[in-house]
């Protein structure tokens, strides 16, 4: 990350992309010098383009050597800055085309890039930096070894803590078992010593409570009878009962008394949310079967091939054999060879609004 760079983090406030290129080269400087030099060539190209663009010149289609020539011609950068940019260009080309470059050269190039970055910061930001010393990046291999040693120490500490916790848990478990056994023994001894007395008390209290409850129930029934509703209200009560029965999802033809809202049949495959599907009917008046997503409740029509692959056991109410999948009245259903009337699959499923 740019904020962790020891030499280029100050670029984050005004030129984060330029800083990211430099920080990337910084991470490669010791373990891959040619790649570092290639990144620093890109650093120089990016800075040259930025300077030209800030001064109204489009250098995006130019080669780097042409950009440097344009910078010299327009006096936009001092000659020393131009030479440092040219050095990054030359070494980067050698690294890219001839795989040249060693650790010493890449460190020199990185220090040159840091000097360019400091100059660029002073020009763009207009402020001085508190520290301009070049810091050699840490060796990734050494850092990795140190991290590995620290990780091993943490693992050993975690193992020791785990052993202590297991020992403590074992002691606590043994103490808890002893406490439970002692409590049970004490309760058993007390119950045996007072069992007859307790039985007599409980029986007496139960008789008193039963008599009181029965008297209250009789009084409640008498009050309801005295306030009996007229016949038209009784009819409304019956209608509400029928409506409540229908909302439970019970079939109304008398052949089945299972609440349909409690039946769940898993559909084929996964839904749009990569979740299991459940089979539902969209309307009580329709025999069409849909697959409903258990997460977002989006529904899709069940295909014929998917229907015949369902593992659903429907028992014939007449011969008790398994009914076979069929399409009575062009709807998915089940029929039996004994002649029993077919059953629609939709009649066995809940509405999608009941999930």
GUDRENFI-654256 format. One record per residue (C-alpha): residue number from 1; residue in one letter; x, y, z. Coordinates in nm, 3 decimals, decimal comma, always signed. Layout:
REM GUDRENFI-654256
R  resi  resn       xx       yy       zz
R   NUM     a        X        Y        Z
...
END
This chain:
REM GUDRENFI-654256
R  resi  resn       xx       yy       zz
R     1     x   +0,000   +0,000   +0,000
R     2     x   +0,120   +0,356   -0,078
R     3     x   +0,069   +0,474   +0,282
R     4     x   +0,323   +0,211   +0,399
R     5     x   +0,595   +0,317   +0,151
R     6     x   +0,906   +0,451   +0,331
R     7     x   +1,004   +0,680   +0,039
R     8     x   +0,690   +0,775   -0,161
R     9     x   +0,393   +0,797   +0,080
R    10     x   +0,386   +1,179   +0,050
R    11     x   +0,260   +1,144   -0,311
R    12     x   -0,072   +1,000   -0,189
R    13     x   -0,222   +1,345   -0,122
R    14     x   -0,191   +1,477   -0,480
R    15     x   -0,057   +1,206   -0,714
R    16     x   -0,173   +0,865   -0,578
R    17     x   -0,127   +0,679   -0,909
R    18     x   +0,230   +0,801   -0,944
R    19     x   +0,292   +0,699   -0,584
R    20     x   +0,145   +0,351   -0,638
R    21     x   +0,383   +0,291   -0,933
R    22     x   +0,681   +0,398   -0,722
R    23     x   +0,572   +0,191   -0,422
R    24     x   +0,533   -0,113   -0,649
R    25     x   +0,891   -0,068   -0,774
R    26     x   +1,002   -0,027   -0,413
R    27     x   +0,863   -0,370   -0,322
R    28     x   +1,055   -0,531   -0,613
R    29     x   +1,388   -0,354   -0,567
R    30     x   +1,571   -0,637   -0,386
R    31     x   +1,409   -0,959   -0,505
R    32     x   +1,344   -0,865   -0,874
R    33     x   +1,571   -0,575   -0,992
R    34     x   +1,472   -0,592   -1,366
R    35     x   +1,104   -0,569   -1,278
R    36     x   +1,181   -0,277   -1,045
R    37     x   +1,361   -0,091   -1,326
R    38     x   +1,065   -0,152   -1,558
R    39     x   +0,828   -0,002   -1,301
R    40     x   +1,054   +0,301   -1,256
R    41     x   +1,056   +0,360   -1,633
R    42     x   +0,674   +0,370   -1,612
R    43     x   +0,710   +0,608   -1,315
R    44     x   +0,913   +0,847   -1,533
R    45     x   +0,666   +0,823   -1,822
R    46     x   +0,373   +0,893   -1,591
R    47     x   +0,543   +1,197   -1,434
R    48     x   +0,637   +1,337   -1,778
R    49     x   +0,281   +1,299   -1,905
R    50     x   +0,145   +1,464   -1,590
R    51     x   +0,376   +1,764   -1,619
R    52     x   +0,290   +1,814   -1,989
R    53     x   -0,084   +1,779   -1,925
R    54     x   -0,076   +2,031   -1,638
R    55     x   +0,075   +2,278   -1,886
R    56     x   -0,172   +2,219   -2,170
R    57     x   +0,032   +1,974   -2,378
R    58     x   -0,099   +1,629   -2,471
R    59     x   +0,190   +1,384   -2,460
R    60     x   -0,013   +1,063   -2,432
R    61     x   +0,063   +0,957   -2,792
R    62     x   +0,435   +1,042   -2,775
R    63     x   +0,726   +0,813   -2,694
R    64     x   +0,910   +0,889   -2,371
R    65     x   +1,215   +1,023   -2,552
R    66     x   +0,983   +1,262   -2,740
R    67     x   +0,818   +1,374   -2,415
R    68     x   +1,158   +1,451   -2,264
R    69     x   +1,250   +1,649   -2,575
R    70     x   +0,923   +1,847   -2,542
R    71     x   +1,002   +1,914   -2,174
R    72     x   +1,348   +2,045   -2,271
R    73     x   +1,211   +2,261   -2,551
R    74     x   +0,949   +2,422   -2,329
R    75     x   +1,180   +2,459   -2,022
R    76     x   +0,907   +2,297   -1,808
R    77     x   +1,166   +2,105   -1,604
R    78     x   +1,528   +2,184   -1,512
R    79     x   +1,800   +2,004   -1,706
R    80     x   +1,897   +1,794   -1,405
R    81     x   +1,538   +1,666   -1,367
R    82     x   +1,528   +1,588   -1,739
R    83     x   +1,852   +1,388   -1,713
R    84     x   +1,718   +1,184   -1,419
R    85     x   +1,401   +1,104   -1,618
R    86     x   +1,617   +0,999   -1,909
R    87     x   +1,825   +0,770   -1,685
R    88     x   +1,506   +0,591   -1,568
R    89     x   +1,399   +0,557   -1,931
R    90     x   +1,733   +0,410   -2,043
R    91     x   +1,772   +0,162   -1,754
R    92     x   +1,408   +0,058   -1,784
R    93     x   +1,451   -0,017   -2,154
R    94     x   +1,759   -0,231   -2,086
R    95     x   +1,571   -0,423   -1,817
R    96     x   +1,268   -0,477   -2,039
R    97     x   +1,448   -0,575   -2,361
R    98     x   +1,771   -0,734   -2,233
R    99     x   +1,674   -0,839   -1,878
R   100     x   +1,957   -0,628   -1,737
R   101     x   +1,973   -0,492   -1,386
R   102     x   +2,100   -0,592   -1,044
R   103     x   +2,023   -0,493   -0,687
R   104     x   +2,274   -0,210   -0,680
R   105     x   +2,143   -0,053   -1,001
R   106     x   +1,779   -0,089   -0,894
R   107     x   +1,855   +0,081   -0,558
R   108     x   +2,028   +0,367   -0,742
R   109     x   +1,729   +0,402   -0,976
R   110     x   +1,487   +0,395   -0,682
R   111     x   +1,683   +0,671   -0,506
R   112     x   +1,673   +0,872   -0,832
R   113     x   +1,296   +0,825   -0,850
R   114     x   +1,263   +0,947   -0,491
R   115     x   +1,456   +1,266   -0,576
R   116     x   +1,225   +1,321   -0,873
R   117     x   +0,921   +1,262   -0,650
R   118     x   +1,046   +1,519   -0,396
R   119     x   +1,099   +1,775   -0,676
R   120     x   +0,752   +1,698   -0,815
R   121     x   +0,594   +1,738   -0,468
R   122     x   +0,758   +2,077   -0,417
R   123     x   +0,632   +2,197   -0,757
R   124     x   +0,277   +2,061   -0,727
R   125     x   +0,211   +2,097   -0,353
R   126     x   +0,432   +2,396   -0,284
R   127     x   +0,545   +2,265   +0,056
R   128     x   +0,869   +2,121   +0,194
R   129     x   +0,888   +1,768   +0,333
R   130     x   +1,009   +1,717   +0,692
R   131     x   +1,237   +1,431   +0,589
R   132     x   +1,390   +1,371   +0,246
R   133     x   +1,636   +1,093   +0,334
R   134     x   +1,625   +0,785   +0,114
R   135     x   +1,541   +0,472   +0,315
R   136     x   +1,648   +0,133   +0,182
R   137     x   +1,336   -0,089   +0,170
R   138     x   +1,343   -0,396   +0,397
R   139     x   +1,447   -0,728   +0,241
R   140     x   +1,122   -0,925   +0,178
R   141     x   +1,299   -1,253   +0,261
R   142     x   +1,421   -1,119   +0,595
R   143     x   +1,078   -0,973   +0,674
R   144     x   +0,915   -1,305   +0,583
R   145     x   +1,153   -1,497   +0,812
R   146     x   +1,084   -1,257   +1,098
R   147     x   +0,710   -1,288   +1,044
R   148     x   +0,741   -1,667   +1,032
R   149     x   +0,931   -1,670   +1,362
R   150     x   +0,672   -1,442   +1,521
R   151     x   +0,393   -1,663   +1,388
R   152     x   +0,560   -1,975   +1,533
R   153     x   +0,585   -1,803   +1,872
R   154     x   +0,216   -1,710   +1,857
R   155     x   +0,124   -2,068   +1,766
R   156     x   +0,322   -2,207   +2,059
R   157     x   +0,158   -1,956   +2,291
R   158     x   -0,186   -2,047   +2,154
R   159     x   -0,114   -2,419   +2,205
R   160     x   -0,011   -2,357   +2,566
R   161     x   -0,322   -2,147   +2,630
R   162     x   -0,537   -2,417   +2,471
R   163     x   -0,390   -2,682   +2,703
R   164     x   -0,453   -2,460   +3,006
R   165     x   -0,812   -2,400   +2,895
R   166     x   -0,873   -2,771   +2,841
R   167     x   -0,733   -2,849   +3,187
R   168     x   -0,947   -2,578   +3,343
R   169     x   -1,257   -2,697   +3,157
R   170     x   -1,191   -3,052   +3,276
R   171     x   -1,168   -2,938   +3,640
R   172     x   -1,483   -2,729   +3,607
R   173     x   -1,669   -3,020   +3,444
R   174     x   -1,568   -3,258   +3,725
R   175     x   -1,674   -3,009   +3,993
R   176     x   -2,008   -2,950   +3,816
R   177     x   -2,077   -3,326   +3,795
R   178     x   -2,001   -3,362   +4,166
R   179     x   -2,231   -3,070   +4,249
R   180     x   -2,517   -3,218   +4,044
R   181     x   -2,477   -3,560   +4,207
R   182     x   -2,476   -3,408   +4,557
R   183     x   -2,783   -3,198   +4,476
R   184     x   -2,971   -3,502   +4,343
R   185     x   -2,880   -3,706   +4,650
R   186     x   -2,999   -3,427   +4,881
R   187     x   -3,327   -3,385   +4,691
R   188     x   -3,387   -3,762   +4,695
R   189     x   -3,323   -3,786   +5,069
R   190     x   -3,554   -3,492   +5,144
R   191     x   -3,829   -3,629   +4,915
R   192     x   -3,813   -3,974   +5,073
R   193     x   -3,832   -3,824   +5,422
R   194     x   -4,138   -3,612   +5,340
R   195     x   -4,307   -3,812   +5,063
R   196     x   -4,624   -3,913   +5,252
R   197     x   -4,676   -3,566   +5,392
R   198     x   -4,630   -3,408   +5,050
R   199     x   -4,871   -3,649   +4,880
R   200     x   -5,145   -3,565   +5,130
R   201     x   -5,089   -3,191   +5,083
R   202     x   -5,087   -3,216   +4,702
R   203     x   -5,406   -3,424   +4,690
R   204     x   -5,587   -3,180   +4,917
R   205     x   -5,475   -2,879   +4,712
R   206     x   -5,567   -3,047   +4,380
R   207     x   -5,921   -3,122   +4,502
R   208     x   -5,969   -2,762   +4,615
R   209     x   -5,832   -2,622   +4,287
R   210     x   -6,042   -2,859   +4,072
R   211     x   -6,361   -2,766   +4,258
R   212     x   -6,291   -2,395   +4,227
R   213     x   -6,209   -2,421   +3,858
R   214     x   -6,525   -2,619   +3,786
R   215     x   -6,742   -2,361   +3,965
R   216     x   -6,581   -2,079   +3,765
R   217     x   -6,643   -2,267   +3,439
R   218     x   -7,011   -2,322   +3,524
R   219     x   -7,055   -1,952   +3,599
R   220     x   -6,888   -1,861   +3,269
R   221     x   -7,116   -2,095   +3,069
R   222     x   -7,428   -1,953   +3,237
R   223     x   -7,317   -1,600   +3,152
R   224     x   -7,259   -1,693   +2,787
R   225     x   -7,598   -1,862   +2,764
R   226     x   -7,768   -1,555   +2,910
R   227     x   -7,598   -1,336   +2,653
R   228     x   -7,664   -1,573   +2,362
R   229     x   -7,649   -1,404   +2,021
R   230     x   -7,947   -1,394   +1,785
R   231     x   -7,961   -1,647   +1,494
R   232     x   -7,816   -1,409   +1,238
R   233     x   -7,504   -1,365   +1,455
R   234     x   -7,476   -1,743   +1,491
R   235     x   -7,477   -1,768   +1,111
R   236     x   -7,197   -1,509   +1,094
R   237     x   -7,000   -1,711   +1,352
R   238     x   -7,034   -2,024   +1,137
R   239     x   -6,923   -1,835   +0,824
R   240     x   -6,615   -1,703   +1,003
R   241     x   -6,533   -2,057   +1,110
R   242     x   -6,555   -2,182   +0,750
R   243     x   -6,333   -1,895   +0,630
R   244     x   -6,076   -1,967   +0,899
R   245     x   -6,077   -2,334   +0,798
R   246     x   -6,012   -2,239   +0,432
R   247     x   -5,719   -2,016   +0,533
R   248     x   -5,559   -2,314   +0,705
R   249     x   -5,525   -2,465   +0,355
R   250     x   -5,748   -2,767   +0,420
R   251     x   -5,913   -2,927   +0,113
R   252     x   -6,286   -2,869   +0,115
R   253     x   -6,399   -3,187   -0,069
R   254     x   -6,371   -3,402   +0,243
R   255     x   -6,103   -3,636   +0,101
R   256     x   -5,810   -3,483   +0,284
R   257     x   -5,777   -3,311   +0,623
R   258     x   -5,407   -3,224   +0,618
R   259     x   -5,336   -2,848   +0,648
R   260     x   -5,176   -2,771   +0,313
R   261     x   -4,982   -2,478   +0,459
R   262     x   -4,779   -2,735   +0,652
R   263     x   -4,680   -2,948   +0,348
R   264     x   -4,343   -2,875   +0,184
R   265     x   -4,227   -3,047   -0,137
R   266     x   -3,876   -2,959   -0,250
R   267     x   -3,848   -2,853   -0,613
R   268     x   -3,574   -2,942   -0,863
R   269     x   -3,233   -2,774   -0,869
R   270     x   -3,150   -2,434   -0,722
R   271     x   -3,326   -2,098   -0,747
R   272     x   -3,205   -1,764   -0,882
R   273     x   -3,049   -1,701   -0,538
R   274     x   -2,872   -2,040   -0,546
R   275     x   -3,110   -2,163   -0,274
R   276     x   -3,344   -2,469   -0,262
R   277     x   -3,690   -2,429   -0,414
R   278     x   -4,030   -2,541   -0,286
R   279     x   -4,330   -2,640   -0,500
R   280     x   -4,632   -2,411   -0,463
R   281     x   -4,957   -2,325   -0,638
R   282     x   -5,013   -1,966   -0,739
R   283     x   -5,393   -1,977   -0,709
R   284     x   -5,650   -2,213   -0,555
R   285     x   -5,844   -2,199   -0,884
R   286     x   -5,550   -2,307   -1,098
R   287     x   -5,376   -2,642   -1,130
R   288     x   -5,044   -2,492   -1,242
R   289     x   -4,743   -2,580   -1,022
R   290     x   -4,455   -2,339   -0,966
R   291     x   -4,111   -2,361   -0,806
R   292     x   -4,062   -2,090   -0,543
R   293     x   -3,724   -1,959   -0,421
R   294     x   -3,694   -2,005   -0,043
R   295     x   -3,503   -1,677   -0,011
R   296     x   -3,659   -1,413   -0,239
R   297     x   -3,988   -1,606   -0,309
R   298     x   -3,958   -1,552   -0,685
R   299     x   -4,158   -1,823   -0,867
R   300     x   -4,102   -2,007   -1,195
R   301     x   -4,321   -2,263   -1,376
R   302     x   -4,231   -2,630   -1,323
R   303     x   -4,145   -2,797   -1,655
R   304     x   -4,283   -3,138   -1,761
R   305     x   -3,942   -3,308   -1,740
R   306     x   -3,887   -3,165   -1,392
R   307     x   -4,229   -3,289   -1,280
R   308     x   -4,160   -3,649   -1,386
R   309     x   -3,828   -3,643   -1,197
R   310     x   -3,988   -3,542   -0,864
R   311     x   -3,944   -3,794   -0,583
R   312     x   -4,298   -3,757   -0,440
R   313     x   -4,489   -4,052   -0,291
R   314     x   -4,866   -4,015   -0,313
R   315     x   -5,049   -4,310   -0,159
R   316     x   -5,374   -4,423   -0,320
R   317     x   -5,657   -4,389   -0,064
R   318     x   -5,826   -4,696   -0,213
R   319     x   -5,554   -4,961   -0,262
R   320     x   -5,276   -4,785   -0,066
R   321     x   -5,028   -4,836   -0,350
R   322     x   -4,807   -4,559   -0,480
R   323     x   -4,984   -4,344   -0,738
R   324     x   -4,796   -4,269   -1,060
R   325     x   -4,727   -3,922   -1,210
R   326     x   -4,971   -3,827   -1,488
R   327     x   -5,134   -3,523   -1,647
R   328     x   -5,507   -3,533   -1,576
R   329     x   -5,683   -3,246   -1,755
R   330     x   -5,337   -3,132   -1,882
R   331     x   -5,226   -3,054   -1,523
R   332     x   -4,958   -3,231   -1,320
R   333     x   -5,107   -3,495   -1,097
R   334     x   -5,109   -3,860   -0,984
R   335     x   -5,335   -4,154   -1,077
R   336     x   -5,365   -4,522   -0,982
R   337     x   -5,440   -4,831   -1,192
R   338     x   -5,710   -4,940   -0,947
R   339     x   -5,945   -4,675   -1,089
R   340     x   -5,932   -4,427   -0,804
R   341     x   -5,986   -4,070   -0,921
R   342     x   -5,664   -3,879   -1,001
R   343     x   -5,526   -3,613   -0,772
R   344     x   -5,375   -3,286   -0,893
R   345     x   -5,029   -3,205   -0,757
R   346     x   -5,139   -2,844   -0,706
R   347     x   -5,413   -2,958   -0,465
R   348     x   -5,144   -3,102   -0,237
R   349     x   -4,934   -2,782   -0,225
R   350     x   -4,963   -2,455   -0,033
R   351     x   -5,009   -2,117   -0,195
R   352     x   -4,685   -1,927   -0,255
R   353     x   -4,817   -1,658   -0,016
R   354     x   -4,831   -1,916   +0,266
R   355     x   -4,455   -1,977   +0,273
END
